[in-house]
Amino acid sequence: MAMVFSMAAEIERDLIAKRTRQALAVKNAAGVKLGRPKGAGKSKLDAYKIEIEALH
């Protein structure tokens, strides 16, 4: 019984990985930028910059 469940889980894991790769390929072909955006914006700690540099 455990063998049957482990085989089913392995098949499901392979299917999930396949769908993920297909979705990423579609997004890549569409030119969608994936991942976290570059951080060029403001920081919550900008107000404390002088104090942080002094402690550093």
mmCIF entry with sequence, helices, sheets and N, C-alpha, C, O atoms, coordinates in Angstrom:
data_MODEL
# 
_entry.id   MODEL 
# 
_entity.id                         1 
_entity.type                       polymer 
_entity.pdbx_number_of_molecules   1 
# 
_entity_poly.entity_id                      1 
_entity_poly.type                           'polypeptide(L)' 
_entity_poly.nstd_linkage                   no 
_entity_poly.nstd_monomer                   no 
_entity_poly.pdbx_seq_one_letter_code       MAMVFSMAAEIERDLIAKRTRQALAVKNAAGVKLGRPKGAGKSKLDAYKIEIEALH 
_entity_poly.pdbx_seq_one_letter_code_can   MAMVFSMAAEIERDLIAKRTRQALAVKNAAGVKLGRPKGAGKSKLDAYKIEIEALH 
_entity_poly.pdbx_strand_id                 A 
# 
loop_
_entity_poly_seq.entity_id 
_entity_poly_seq.num 
_entity_poly_seq.mon_id 
_entity_poly_seq.hetero 
1 1  MET n 
1 2  ALA n 
1 3  MET n 
1 4  VAL n 
1 5  PHE n 
1 6  SER n 
1 7  MET n 
1 8  ALA n 
1 9  ALA n 
1 10 GLU n 
1 11 ILE n 
1 12 GLU n 
1 13 ARG n 
1 14 ASP n 
1 15 LEU n 
1 16 ILE n 
1 17 ALA n 
1 18 LYS n 
1 19 ARG n 
1 20 THR n 
1 21 ARG n 
1 22 GLN n 
1 23 ALA n 
1 24 LEU n 
1 25 ALA n 
1 26 VAL n 
1 27 LYS n 
1 28 ASN n 
1 29 ALA n 
1 30 ALA n 
1 31 GLY n 
1 32 VAL n 
1 33 LYS n 
1 34 LEU n 
1 35 GLY n 
1 36 ARG n 
1 37 PRO n 
1 38 LYS n 
1 39 GLY n 
1 40 ALA n 
1 41 GLY n 
1 42 LYS n 
1 43 SER n 
1 44 LYS n 
1 45 LEU n 
1 46 ASP n 
1 47 ALA n 
1 48 TYR n 
1 49 LYS n 
1 50 ILE n 
1 51 GLU n 
1 52 ILE n 
1 53 GLU n 
1 54 ALA n 
1 55 LEU n 
1 56 HIS n 
# 
_struct_asym.id          A 
_struct_asym.entity_id   1 
# 
loop_
_struct_conf.conf_type_id 
_struct_conf.id 
_struct_conf.pdbx_PDB_helix_id 
_struct_conf.beg_label_comp_id 
_struct_conf.beg_label_asym_id 
_struct_conf.beg_label_seq_id 
_struct_conf.pdbx_beg_PDB_ins_code 
_struct_conf.end_label_comp_id 
_struct_conf.end_label_asym_id 
_struct_conf.end_label_seq_id 
_struct_conf.pdbx_end_PDB_ins_code 
_struct_conf.beg_auth_comp_id 
_struct_conf.beg_auth_asym_id 
_struct_conf.beg_auth_seq_id 
_struct_conf.end_auth_comp_id 
_struct_conf.end_auth_asym_id 
_struct_conf.end_auth_seq_id 
_struct_conf.pdbx_PDB_helix_class 
_struct_conf.details 
_struct_conf.pdbx_PDB_helix_length 
HELX_P HELX_P1 AA1 ALA A 2  ? ALA A 29 ? ALA A 2  ALA A 29 1 ? 28 
HELX_P HELX_P2 AA2 ASP A 46 ? TYR A 48 ? ASP A 46 TYR A 48 5 ? 3  
HELX_P HELX_P3 AA3 LYS A 49 ? LEU A 55 ? LYS A 49 LEU A 55 1 ? 7  
# 
_struct_conf_type.id          HELX_P 
_struct_conf_type.criteria    ? 
_struct_conf_type.reference   ? 
# 
loop_
_atom_site.group_PDB 
_atom_site.id 
_atom_site.type_symbol 
_atom_site.label_atom_id 
_atom_site.label_alt_id 
_atom_site.label_comp_id 
_atom_site.label_asym_id 
_atom_site.label_entity_id 
_atom_site.label_seq_id 
_atom_site.pdbx_PDB_ins_code 
_atom_site.Cartn_x 
_atom_site.Cartn_y 
_atom_site.Cartn_z 
_atom_site.occupancy 
_atom_site.B_iso_or_equiv 
_atom_site.pdbx_formal_charge 
_atom_site.auth_seq_id 
_atom_site.auth_comp_id 
_atom_site.auth_asym_id 
_atom_site.auth_atom_id 
_atom_site.pdbx_PDB_model_num 
ATOM 1   N N  . MET A 1 1  ? 0.826  -1.192 0.000   1.00 0.00 ? 1  MET A N  1 
ATOM 2   C CA . MET A 1 1  ? 0.000  0.000  0.000   1.00 0.00 ? 1  MET A CA 1 
ATOM 3   C C  . MET A 1 1  ? 0.875  1.263  0.000   1.00 0.00 ? 1  MET A C  1 
ATOM 4   O O  . MET A 1 1  ? 0.612  2.217  -0.732  1.00 0.00 ? 1  MET A O  1 
ATOM 5   N N  . ALA A 1 2  ? 1.910  1.246  0.829   1.00 0.00 ? 2  ALA A N  1 
ATOM 6   C CA . ALA A 1 2  ? 2.803  2.399  0.890   1.00 0.00 ? 2  ALA A CA 1 
ATOM 7   C C  . ALA A 1 2  ? 3.523  2.597  -0.442  1.00 0.00 ? 2  ALA A C  1 
ATOM 8   O O  . ALA A 1 2  ? 3.768  3.729  -0.857  1.00 0.00 ? 2  ALA A O  1 
ATOM 9   N N  . MET A 1 3  ? 3.858  1.504  -1.102  1.00 0.00 ? 3  MET A N  1 
ATOM 10  C CA . MET A 1 3  ? 4.543  1.589  -2.391  1.00 0.00 ? 3  MET A CA 1 
ATOM 11  C C  . MET A 1 3  ? 3.647  2.267  -3.436  1.00 0.00 ? 3  MET A C  1 
ATOM 12  O O  . MET A 1 3  ? 4.125  3.068  -4.240  1.00 0.00 ? 3  MET A O  1 
ATOM 13  N N  . VAL A 1 4  ? 2.380  1.953  -3.423  1.00 0.00 ? 4  VAL A N  1 
ATOM 14  C CA . VAL A 1 4  ? 1.431  2.551  -4.365  1.00 0.00 ? 4  VAL A CA 1 
ATOM 15  C C  . VAL A 1 4  ? 1.325  4.057  -4.120  1.00 0.00 ? 4  VAL A C  1 
ATOM 16  O O  . VAL A 1 4  ? 1.334  4.846  -5.065  1.00 0.00 ? 4  VAL A O  1 
ATOM 17  N N  . PHE A 1 5  ? 1.225  4.449  -2.849  1.00 0.00 ? 5  PHE A N  1 
ATOM 18  C CA . PHE A 1 5  ? 1.149  5.875  -2.533  1.00 0.00 ? 5  PHE A CA 1 
ATOM 19  C C  . PHE A 1 5  ? 2.429  6.600  -2.917  1.00 0.00 ? 5  PHE A C  1 
ATOM 20  O O  . PHE A 1 5  ? 2.371  7.725  -3.415  1.00 0.00 ? 5  PHE A O  1 
ATOM 21  N N  . SER A 1 6  ? 3.581  5.982  -2.696  1.00 0.00 ? 6  SER A N  1 
ATOM 22  C CA . SER A 1 6  ? 4.840  6.646  -3.044  1.00 0.00 ? 6  SER A CA 1 
ATOM 23  C C  . SER A 1 6  ? 4.987  6.780  -4.553  1.00 0.00 ? 6  SER A C  1 
ATOM 24  O O  . SER A 1 6  ? 5.519  7.780  -5.036  1.00 0.00 ? 6  SER A O  1 
ATOM 25  N N  . MET A 1 7  ? 4.519  5.781  -5.306  1.00 0.00 ? 7  MET A N  1 
ATOM 26  C CA . MET A 1 7  ? 4.568  5.881  -6.768  1.00 0.00 ? 7  MET A CA 1 
ATOM 27  C C  . MET A 1 7  ? 3.641  6.990  -7.268  1.00 0.00 ? 7  MET A C  1 
ATOM 28  O O  . MET A 1 7  ? 3.999  7.745  -8.171  1.00 0.00 ? 7  MET A O  1 
ATOM 29  N N  . ALA A 1 8  ? 2.451  7.083  -6.677  1.00 0.00 ? 8  ALA A N  1 
ATOM 30  C CA . ALA A 1 8  ? 1.508  8.132  -7.070  1.00 0.00 ? 8  ALA A CA 1 
ATOM 31  C C  . ALA A 1 8  ? 2.078  9.512  -6.747  1.00 0.00 ? 8  ALA A C  1 
ATOM 32  O O  . ALA A 1 8  ? 1.929  10.447 -7.534  1.00 0.00 ? 8  ALA A O  1 
ATOM 33  N N  . ALA A 1 9  ? 2.724  9.640  -5.604  1.00 0.00 ? 9  ALA A N  1 
ATOM 34  C CA . ALA A 1 9  ? 3.317  10.927 -5.219  1.00 0.00 ? 9  ALA A CA 1 
ATOM 35  C C  . ALA A 1 9  ? 4.455  11.300 -6.165  1.00 0.00 ? 9  ALA A C  1 
ATOM 36  O O  . ALA A 1 9  ? 4.601  12.467 -6.528  1.00 0.00 ? 9  ALA A O  1 
ATOM 37  N N  . GLU A 1 10 ? 5.246  10.334 -6.558  1.00 0.00 ? 10 GLU A N  1 
ATOM 38  C CA . GLU A 1 10 ? 6.353  10.603 -7.476  1.00 0.00 ? 10 GLU A CA 1 
ATOM 39  C C  . GLU A 1 10 ? 5.834  11.040 -8.846  1.00 0.00 ? 10 GLU A C  1 
ATOM 40  O O  . GLU A 1 10 ? 6.376  11.964 -9.453  1.00 0.00 ? 10 GLU A O  1 
ATOM 41  N N  . ILE A 1 11 ? 4.792  10.380 -9.328  1.00 0.00 ? 11 ILE A N  1 
ATOM 42  C CA . ILE A 1 11 ? 4.197  10.755 -10.609 1.00 0.00 ? 11 ILE A CA 1 
ATOM 43  C C  . ILE A 1 11 ? 3.628  12.165 -10.533 1.00 0.00 ? 11 ILE A C  1 
ATOM 44  O O  . ILE A 1 11 ? 3.825  12.967 -11.445 1.00 0.00 ? 11 ILE A O  1 
ATOM 45  N N  . GLU A 1 12 ? 2.929  12.464 -9.453  1.00 0.00 ? 12 GLU A N  1 
ATOM 46  C CA . GLU A 1 12 ? 2.360  13.808 -9.285  1.00 0.00 ? 12 GLU A CA 1 
ATOM 47  C C  . GLU A 1 12 ? 3.451  14.867 -9.228  1.00 0.00 ? 12 GLU A C  1 
ATOM 48  O O  . GLU A 1 12 ? 3.305  15.938 -9.816  1.00 0.00 ? 12 GLU A O  1 
ATOM 49  N N  . ARG A 1 13 ? 4.545  14.579 -8.525  1.00 0.00 ? 13 ARG A N  1 
ATOM 50  C CA . ARG A 1 13 ? 5.664  15.522 -8.444  1.00 0.00 ? 13 ARG A CA 1 
ATOM 51  C C  . ARG A 1 13 ? 6.253  15.783 -9.830  1.00 0.00 ? 13 ARG A C  1 
ATOM 52  O O  . ARG A 1 13 ? 6.581  16.922 -10.162 1.00 0.00 ? 13 ARG A O  1 
ATOM 53  N N  . ASP A 1 14 ? 6.386  14.727 -10.642 1.00 0.00 ? 14 ASP A N  1 
ATOM 54  C CA . ASP A 1 14 ? 6.898  14.895 -11.999 1.00 0.00 ? 14 ASP A CA 1 
ATOM 55  C C  . ASP A 1 14 ? 5.949  15.737 -12.852 1.00 0.00 ? 14 ASP A C  1 
ATOM 56  O O  . ASP A 1 14 ? 6.397  16.565 -13.646 1.00 0.00 ? 14 ASP A O  1 
ATOM 57  N N  . LEU A 1 15 ? 4.651  15.531 -12.694 1.00 0.00 ? 15 LEU A N  1 
ATOM 58  C CA . LEU A 1 15 ? 3.677  16.315 -13.450 1.00 0.00 ? 15 LEU A CA 1 
ATOM 59  C C  . LEU A 1 15 ? 3.712  17.792 -13.052 1.00 0.00 ? 15 LEU A C  1 
ATOM 60  O O  . LEU A 1 15 ? 3.612  18.676 -13.904 1.00 0.00 ? 15 LEU A O  1 
ATOM 61  N N  . ILE A 1 16 ? 3.853  18.045 -11.769 1.00 0.00 ? 16 ILE A N  1 
ATOM 62  C CA . ILE A 1 16 ? 3.941  19.438 -11.296 1.00 0.00 ? 16 ILE A CA 1 
ATOM 63  C C  . ILE A 1 16 ? 5.180  20.109 -11.867 1.00 0.00 ? 16 ILE A C  1 
ATOM 64  O O  . ILE A 1 16 ? 5.110  21.252 -12.318 1.00 0.00 ? 16 ILE A O  1 
ATOM 65  N N  . ALA A 1 17 ? 6.306  19.420 -11.853 1.00 0.00 ? 17 ALA A N  1 
ATOM 66  C CA . ALA A 1 17 ? 7.544  19.978 -12.397 1.00 0.00 ? 17 ALA A CA 1 
ATOM 67  C C  . ALA A 1 17 ? 7.400  20.248 -13.893 1.00 0.00 ? 17 ALA A C  1 
ATOM 68  O O  . ALA A 1 17 ? 7.882  21.268 -14.386 1.00 0.00 ? 17 ALA A O  1 
ATOM 69  N N  . LYS A 1 18 ? 6.750  19.354 -14.610 1.00 0.00 ? 18 LYS A N  1 
ATOM 70  C CA . LYS A 1 18 ? 6.549  19.524 -16.049 1.00 0.00 ? 18 LYS A CA 1 
ATOM 71  C C  . LYS A 1 18 ? 5.685  20.754 -16.328 1.00 0.00 ? 18 LYS A C  1 
ATOM 72  O O  . LYS A 1 18 ? 6.009  21.557 -17.202 1.00 0.00 ? 18 LYS A O  1 
ATOM 73  N N  . ARG A 1 19 ? 4.574  20.901 -15.577 1.00 0.00 ? 19 ARG A N  1 
ATOM 74  C CA . ARG A 1 19 ? 3.698  22.066 -15.767 1.00 0.00 ? 19 ARG A CA 1 
ATOM 75  C C  . ARG A 1 19 ? 4.424  23.357 -15.435 1.00 0.00 ? 19 ARG A C  1 
ATOM 76  O O  . ARG A 1 19 ? 4.225  24.369 -16.107 1.00 0.00 ? 19 ARG A O  1 
ATOM 77  N N  . THR A 1 20 ? 5.264  23.337 -14.405 1.00 0.00 ? 20 THR A N  1 
ATOM 78  C CA . THR A 1 20 ? 6.012  24.532 -14.028 1.00 0.00 ? 20 THR A CA 1 
ATOM 79  C C  . THR A 1 20 ? 6.976  24.935 -15.134 1.00 0.00 ? 20 THR A C  1 
ATOM 80  O O  . THR A 1 20 ? 7.066  26.111 -15.487 1.00 0.00 ? 20 THR A O  1 
ATOM 81  N N  . ARG A 1 21 ? 7.701  23.956 -15.684 1.00 0.00 ? 21 ARG A N  1 
ATOM 82  C CA . ARG A 1 21 ? 8.638  24.250 -16.779 1.00 0.00 ? 21 ARG A CA 1 
ATOM 83  C C  . ARG A 1 21 ? 7.907  24.803 -17.997 1.00 0.00 ? 21 ARG A C  1 
ATOM 84  O O  . ARG A 1 21 ? 8.394  25.727 -18.648 1.00 0.00 ? 21 ARG A O  1 
ATOM 85  N N  . GLN A 1 22 ? 6.736  24.240 -18.306 1.00 0.00 ? 22 GLN A N  1 
ATOM 86  C CA . GLN A 1 22 ? 5.962  24.728 -19.446 1.00 0.00 ? 22 GLN A CA 1 
ATOM 87  C C  . GLN A 1 22 ? 5.493  26.160 -19.218 1.00 0.00 ? 22 GLN A C  1 
ATOM 88  O O  . GLN A 1 22 ? 5.571  26.987 -20.127 1.00 0.00 ? 22 GLN A O  1 
ATOM 89  N N  . ALA A 1 23 ? 5.017  26.458 -18.037 1.00 0.00 ? 23 ALA A N  1 
ATOM 90  C CA . ALA A 1 23 ? 4.543  27.808 -17.736 1.00 0.00 ? 23 ALA A CA 1 
ATOM 91  C C  . ALA A 1 23 ? 5.687  28.812 -17.799 1.00 0.00 ? 23 ALA A C  1 
ATOM 92  O O  . ALA A 1 23 ? 5.514  29.916 -18.315 1.00 0.00 ? 23 ALA A O  1 
ATOM 93  N N  . LEU A 1 24 ? 6.855  28.440 -17.278 1.00 0.00 ? 24 LEU A N  1 
ATOM 94  C CA . LEU A 1 24 ? 8.006  29.343 -17.342 1.00 0.00 ? 24 LEU A CA 1 
ATOM 95  C C  . LEU A 1 24 ? 8.448  29.563 -18.778 1.00 0.00 ? 24 LEU A C  1 
ATOM 96  O O  . LEU A 1 24 ? 8.842  30.673 -19.135 1.00 0.00 ? 24 LEU A O  1 
ATOM 97  N N  . ALA A 1 25 ? 8.390  28.531 -19.609 1.00 0.00 ? 25 ALA A N  1 
ATOM 98  C CA . ALA A 1 25 ? 8.763  28.675 -21.017 1.00 0.00 ? 25 ALA A CA 1 
ATOM 99  C C  . ALA A 1 25 ? 7.801  29.615 -21.741 1.00 0.00 ? 25 ALA A C  1 
ATOM 100 O O  . ALA A 1 25 ? 8.228  30.427 -22.562 1.00 0.00 ? 25 ALA A O  1 
ATOM 101 N N  . VAL A 1 26 ? 6.497  29.510 -21.439 1.00 0.00 ? 26 VAL A N  1 
ATOM 102 C CA . VAL A 1 26 ? 5.508  30.389 -22.059 1.00 0.00 ? 26 VAL A CA 1 
ATOM 103 C C  . VAL A 1 26 ? 5.753  31.835 -21.640 1.00 0.00 ? 26 VAL A C  1 
ATOM 104 O O  . VAL A 1 26 ? 5.712  32.743 -22.471 1.00 0.00 ? 26 VAL A O  1 
ATOM 105 N N  . LYS A 1 27 ? 6.006  32.047 -20.350 1.00 0.00 ? 27 LYS A N  1 
ATOM 106 C CA . LYS A 1 27 ? 6.253  33.410 -19.873 1.00 0.00 ? 27 LYS A CA 1 
ATOM 107 C C  . LYS A 1 27 ? 7.546  33.976 -20.466 1.00 0.00 ? 27 LYS A C  1 
ATOM 108 O O  . LYS A 1 27 ? 7.613  35.155 -20.813 1.00 0.00 ? 27 LYS A O  1 
ATOM 109 N N  . ASN A 1 28 ? 8.563  33.132 -20.578 1.00 0.00 ? 28 ASN A N  1 
ATOM 110 C CA . ASN A 1 28 ? 9.828  33.572 -21.150 1.00 0.00 ? 28 ASN A CA 1 
ATOM 111 C C  . ASN A 1 28 ? 9.643  33.940 -22.621 1.00 0.00 ? 28 ASN A C  1 
ATOM 112 O O  . ASN A 1 28 ? 10.203 34.936 -23.078 1.00 0.00 ? 28 ASN A O  1 
ATOM 113 N N  . ALA A 1 29 ? 8.870  33.157 -23.364 1.00 0.00 ? 29 ALA A N  1 
ATOM 114 C CA . ALA A 1 29 ? 8.607  33.445 -24.765 1.00 0.00 ? 29 ALA A CA 1 
ATOM 115 C C  . ALA A 1 29 ? 7.807  34.734 -24.929 1.00 0.00 ? 29 ALA A C  1 
ATOM 116 O O  . ALA A 1 29 ? 7.960  35.445 -25.922 1.00 0.00 ? 29 ALA A O  1 
ATOM 117 N N  . ALA A 1 30 ? 6.952  35.030 -23.948 1.00 0.00 ? 30 ALA A N  1 
ATOM 118 C CA . ALA A 1 30 ? 6.148  36.253 -24.003 1.00 0.00 ? 30 ALA A CA 1 
ATOM 119 C C  . ALA A 1 30 ? 6.944  37.479 -23.571 1.00 0.00 ? 30 ALA A C  1 
ATOM 120 O O  . ALA A 1 30 ? 6.460  38.605 -23.683 1.00 0.00 ? 30 ALA A O  1 
ATOM 121 N N  . GLY A 1 31 ? 8.151  37.267 -23.081 1.00 0.00 ? 31 GLY A N  1 
ATOM 122 C CA . GLY A 1 31 ? 8.991  38.393 -22.673 1.00 0.00 ? 31 GLY A CA 1 
ATOM 123 C C  . GLY A 1 31 ? 8.731  38.893 -21.271 1.00 0.00 ? 31 GLY A C  1 
ATOM 124 O O  . GLY A 1 31 ? 9.132  40.006 -20.932 1.00 0.00 ? 31 GLY A O  1 
ATOM 125 N N  . VAL A 1 32 ? 8.079  38.107 -20.456 1.00 0.00 ? 32 VAL A N  1 
ATOM 126 C CA . VAL A 1 32 ? 7.786  38.504 -19.079 1.00 0.00 ? 32 VAL A CA 1 
ATOM 127 C C  . VAL A 1 32 ? 9.061  38.336 -18.249 1.00 0.00 ? 32 VAL A C  1 
ATOM 128 O O  . VAL A 1 32 ? 9.700  37.285 -18.281 1.00 0.00 ? 32 VAL A O  1 
ATOM 129 N N  . LYS A 1 33 ? 9.418  39.380 -17.513 1.00 0.00 ? 33 LYS A N  1 
ATOM 130 C CA . LYS A 1 33 ? 10.585 39.289 -16.643 1.00 0.00 ? 33 LYS A CA 1 
ATOM 131 C C  . LYS A 1 33 ? 10.201 38.551 -15.377 1.00 0.00 ? 33 LYS A C  1 
ATOM 132 O O  . LYS A 1 33 ? 9.245  38.917 -14.693 1.00 0.00 ? 33 LYS A O  1 
ATOM 133 N N  . LEU A 1 34 ? 10.954 37.514 -15.073 1.00 0.00 ? 34 LEU A N  1 
ATOM 134 C CA . LEU A 1 34 ? 10.661 36.698 -13.906 1.00 0.00 ? 34 LEU A CA 1 
ATOM 135 C C  . LEU A 1 34 ? 11.592 37.067 -12.758 1.00 0.00 ? 34 LEU A C  1 
ATOM 136 O O  . LEU A 1 34 ? 12.672 37.617 -12.977 1.00 0.00 ? 34 LEU A O  1 
ATOM 137 N N  . GLY A 1 35 ? 11.176 36.766 -11.556 1.00 0.00 ? 35 GLY A N  1 
ATOM 138 C CA . GLY A 1 35 ? 12.012 36.977 -10.389 1.00 0.00 ? 35 GLY A CA 1 
ATOM 139 C C  . GLY A 1 35 ? 11.703 38.282 -9.685  1.00 0.00 ? 35 GLY A C  1 
ATOM 140 O O  . GLY A 1 35 ? 10.829 39.053 -10.082 1.00 0.00 ? 35 GLY A O  1 
ATOM 141 N N  . ARG A 1 36 ? 12.447 38.489 -8.639  1.00 0.00 ? 36 ARG A N  1 
ATOM 142 C CA . ARG A 1 36 ? 12.259 39.686 -7.832  1.00 0.00 ? 36 ARG A CA 1 
ATOM 143 C C  . ARG A 1 36 ? 12.798 40.899 -8.576  1.00 0.00 ? 36 ARG A C  1 
ATOM 144 O O  . ARG A 1 36 ? 13.873 40.822 -9.171  1.00 0.00 ? 36 ARG A O  1 
ATOM 145 N N  . PRO A 1 37 ? 12.071 42.028 -8.555  1.00 0.00 ? 37 PRO A N  1 
ATOM 146 C CA . PRO A 1 37 ? 12.552 43.225 -9.255  1.00 0.00 ? 37 PRO A CA 1 
ATOM 147 C C  . PRO A 1 37 ? 13.803 43.792 -8.586  1.00 0.00 ? 37 PRO A C  1 
ATOM 148 O O  . PRO A 1 37 ? 14.020 43.626 -7.386  1.00 0.00 ? 37 PRO A O  1 
ATOM 149 N N  . LYS A 1 38 ? 14.612 44.463 -9.393  1.00 0.00 ? 38 LYS A N  1 
ATOM 150 C CA . LYS A 1 38 ? 15.822 45.100 -8.873  1.00 0.00 ? 38 LYS A CA 1 
ATOM 151 C C  . LYS A 1 38 ? 15.434 46.175 -7.862  1.00 0.00 ? 38 LYS A C  1 
ATOM 152 O O  . LYS A 1 38 ? 14.429 46.864 -8.034  1.00 0.00 ? 38 LYS A O  1 
ATOM 153 N N  . GLY A 1 39 ? 16.229 46.311 -6.821  1.00 0.00 ? 39 GLY A N  1 
ATOM 154 C CA . GLY A 1 39 ? 15.907 47.260 -5.761  1.00 0.00 ? 39 GLY A CA 1 
ATOM 155 C C  . GLY A 1 39 ? 16.610 48.594 -5.922  1.00 0.00 ? 39 GLY A C  1 
ATOM 156 O O  . GLY A 1 39 ? 17.691 48.805 -5.372  1.00 0.00 ? 39 GLY A O  1 
ATOM 157 N N  . ALA A 1 40 ? 16.008 49.476 -6.662  1.00 0.00 ? 40 ALA A N  1 
ATOM 158 C CA . ALA A 1 40 ? 16.582 50.806 -6.828  1.00 0.00 ? 40 ALA A CA 1 
ATOM 159 C C  . ALA A 1 40 ? 15.727 51.854 -6.119  1.00 0.00 ? 40 ALA A C  1 
ATOM 160 O O  . ALA A 1 40 ? 15.965 53.055 -6.247  1.00 0.00 ? 40 ALA A O  1 
ATOM 161 N N  . GLY A 1 41 ? 14.754 51.395 -5.386  1.00 0.00 ? 41 GLY A N  1 
ATOM 162 C CA . GLY A 1 41 ? 13.819 52.305 -4.742  1.00 0.00 ? 41 GLY A CA 1 
ATOM 163 C C  . GLY A 1 41 ? 14.278 52.737 -3.364  1.00 0.00 ? 41 GLY A C  1 
ATOM 164 O O  . GLY A 1 41 ? 15.421 52.512 -2.968  1.00 0.00 ? 41 GLY A O  1 
ATOM 165 N N  . LYS A 1 42 ? 13.371 53.356 -2.652  1.00 0.00 ? 42 LYS A N  1 
ATOM 166 C CA . LYS A 1 42 ? 13.658 53.841 -1.311  1.00 0.00 ? 42 LYS A CA 1 
ATOM 167 C C  . LYS A 1 42 ? 13.642 52.694 -0.315  1.00 0.00 ? 42 LYS A C  1 
ATOM 168 O O  . LYS A 1 42 ? 12.979 51.678 -0.522  1.00 0.00 ? 42 LYS A O  1 
ATOM 169 N N  . SER A 1 43 ? 14.374 52.874 0.757   1.00 0.00 ? 43 SER A N  1 
ATOM 170 C CA . SER A 1 43 ? 14.414 51.894 1.828   1.00 0.00 ? 43 SER A CA 1 
ATOM 171 C C  . SER A 1 43 ? 13.742 52.477 3.062   1.00 0.00 ? 43 SER A C  1 
ATOM 172 O O  . SER A 1 43 ? 13.712 53.695 3.240   1.00 0.00 ? 43 SER A O  1 
ATOM 173 N N  . LYS A 1 44 ? 13.207 51.620 3.906   1.00 0.00 ? 44 LYS A N  1 
ATOM 174 C CA . LYS A 1 44 ? 12.605 52.088 5.151   1.00 0.00 ? 44 LYS A CA 1 
ATOM 175 C C  . LYS A 1 44 ? 13.664 52.646 6.091   1.00 0.00 ? 44 LYS A C  1 
ATOM 176 O O  . LYS A 1 44 ? 13.348 53.392 7.018   1.00 0.00 ? 44 LYS A O  1 
ATOM 177 N N  . LEU A 1 45 ? 14.929 52.280 5.851   1.00 0.00 ? 45 LEU A N  1 
ATOM 178 C CA . LEU A 1 45 ? 16.001 52.709 6.740   1.00 0.00 ? 45 LEU A CA 1 
ATOM 179 C C  . LEU A 1 45 ? 16.708 53.971 6.265   1.00 0.00 ? 45 LEU A C  1 
ATOM 180 O O  . LEU A 1 45 ? 17.666 54.411 6.900   1.00 0.00 ? 45 LEU A O  1 
ATOM 181 N N  . ASP A 1 46 ? 16.255 54.565 5.154   1.00 0.00 ? 46 ASP A N  1 
ATOM 182 C CA . ASP A 1 46 ? 16.902 55.783 4.639   1.00 0.00 ? 46 ASP A CA 1 
ATOM 183 C C  . ASP A 1 46 ? 16.894 56.912 5.668   1.00 0.00 ? 46 ASP A C  1 
ATOM 184 O O  . ASP A 1 46 ? 17.829 57.711 5.714   1.00 0.00 ? 46 ASP A O  1 
ATOM 185 N N  . ALA A 1 47 ? 15.870 56.982 6.477   1.00 0.00 ? 47 ALA A N  1 
ATOM 186 C CA . ALA A 1 47 ? 15.779 58.055 7.474   1.00 0.00 ? 47 ALA A CA 1 
ATOM 187 C C  . ALA A 1 47 ? 16.856 57.905 8.545   1.00 0.00 ? 47 ALA A C  1 
ATOM 188 O O  . ALA A 1 47 ? 17.218 58.880 9.204   1.00 0.00 ? 47 ALA A O  1 
ATOM 189 N N  . TYR A 1 48 ? 17.367 56.692 8.719   1.00 0.00 ? 48 TYR A N  1 
ATOM 190 C CA . TYR A 1 48 ? 18.350 56.418 9.767   1.00 0.00 ? 48 TYR A CA 1 
ATOM 191 C C  . TYR A 1 48 ? 19.758 56.206 9.209   1.00 0.00 ? 48 TYR A C  1 
ATOM 192 O O  . TYR A 1 48 ? 20.610 55.644 9.898   1.00 0.00 ? 48 TYR A O  1 
ATOM 193 N N  . LYS A 1 49 ? 20.016 56.641 7.984   1.00 0.00 ? 49 LYS A N  1 
ATOM 194 C CA . LYS A 1 49 ? 21.279 56.370 7.308   1.00 0.00 ? 49 LYS A CA 1 
ATOM 195 C C  . LYS A 1 49 ? 22.482 56.890 8.088   1.00 0.00 ? 49 LYS A C  1 
ATOM 196 O O  . LYS A 1 49 ? 23.467 56.169 8.248   1.00 0.00 ? 49 LYS A O  1 
ATOM 197 N N  . ILE A 1 50 ? 22.421 58.107 8.568   1.00 0.00 ? 50 ILE A N  1 
ATOM 198 C CA . ILE A 1 50 ? 23.544 58.688 9.304   1.00 0.00 ? 50 ILE A CA 1 
ATOM 199 C C  . ILE A 1 50 ? 23.817 57.912 10.589  1.00 0.00 ? 50 ILE A C  1 
ATOM 200 O O  . ILE A 1 50 ? 24.969 57.631 10.922  1.00 0.00 ? 50 ILE A O  1 
ATOM 201 N N  . GLU A 1 51 ? 22.766 57.574 11.297  1.00 0.00 ? 51 GLU A N  1 
ATOM 202 C CA . GLU A 1 51 ? 22.913 56.817 12.539  1.00 0.00 ? 51 GLU A CA 1 
ATOM 203 C C  . GLU A 1 51 ? 23.482 55.414 12.274  1.00 0.00 ? 51 GLU A C  1 
ATOM 204 O O  . GLU A 1 51 ? 24.312 54.927 13.041  1.00 0.00 ? 51 GLU A O  1 
ATOM 205 N N  . ILE A 1 52 ? 23.042 54.780 11.209  1.00 0.00 ? 52 ILE A N  1 
ATOM 206 C CA . ILE A 1 52 ? 23.528 53.445 10.864  1.00 0.00 ? 52 ILE A CA 1 
ATOM 207 C C  . ILE A 1 52 ? 25.002 53.503 10.508  1.00 0.00 ? 52 ILE A C  1 
ATOM 208 O O  . ILE A 1 52 ? 25.787 52.671 10.964  1.00 0.00 ? 52 ILE A O  1 
ATOM 209 N N  . GLU A 1 53 ? 25.384 54.483 9.694   1.00 0.00 ? 53 GLU A N  1 
ATOM 210 C CA . GLU A 1 53 ? 26.790 54.617 9.303   1.00 0.00 ? 53 GLU A CA 1 
ATOM 211 C C  . GLU A 1 53 ? 27.665 54.909 10.516  1.00 0.00 ? 53 GLU A C  1 
ATOM 212 O O  . GLU A 1 53 ? 28.796 54.428 10.585  1.00 0.00 ? 53 GLU A O  1 
ATOM 213 N N  . ALA A 1 54 ? 27.165 55.686 11.472  1.00 0.00 ? 54 ALA A N  1 
ATOM 214 C CA . ALA A 1 54 ? 27.938 55.996 12.669  1.00 0.00 ? 54 ALA A CA 1 
ATOM 215 C C  . ALA A 1 54 ? 28.141 54.720 13.512  1.00 0.00 ? 54 ALA A C  1 
ATOM 216 O O  . ALA A 1 54 ? 29.218 54.506 14.069  1.00 0.00 ? 54 ALA A O  1 
ATOM 217 N N  . LEU A 1 55 ? 27.118 53.894 13.597  1.00 0.00 ? 55 LEU A N  1 
ATOM 218 C CA . LEU A 1 55 ? 27.236 52.669 14.371  1.00 0.00 ? 55 LEU A CA 1 
ATOM 219 C C  . LEU A 1 55 ? 28.103 51.612 13.652  1.00 0.00 ? 55 LEU A C  1 
ATOM 220 O O  . LEU A 1 55 ? 28.720 50.754 14.284  1.00 0.00 ? 55 LEU A O  1 
ATOM 221 N N  . HIS A 1 56 ? 28.125 51.704 12.359  1.00 0.00 ? 56 HIS A N  1 
ATOM 222 C CA . HIS A 1 56 ? 28.887 50.734 11.579  1.00 0.00 ? 56 HIS A CA 1 
ATOM 223 C C  . HIS A 1 56 ? 30.356 50.994 11.796  1.00 0.00 ? 56 HIS A C  1 
ATOM 224 O O  . HIS A 1 56 ? 31.196 50.292 11.233  1.00 0.00 ? 56 HIS A O  1 
# 
